[in-house]
Amino acid sequence: MDSQQVFQTLKGTLVEQFELDPAKIIPAARLQEDLGLDSIDAVDMIIKLQEITGCKVRPEDFKEVRTVADVQRVIEKLLAMQASPA
């Protein structure tokens, strides 16, 4: 999955899961301030990321996440880890 596909998957998930306006979902959008997501939503998002990537998302992976681009980086990192041989 390339970077654009990851973003589109993430955007679709945010729209579907949290009923957000697709126009507001841009890489620089802040999850809490711009999109109105709270800590409960973050837990739901982590569960969705685990479904998307097939990898366990550790709380420390999500600790510094503030924007849509941050979430995208976490997904790409998890996908890269999954693709590389152990």
Buried (B, 14 or more C-beta within 10 A) or exposed (E): BEEEEBBEBBBEBBBEBBEBEEEBBEBEBEBEEBBEBEEEBBEEBBEBBEEBBEBEBEEEBBEEBEBBBBBBBBBBEBBEEEEEEE
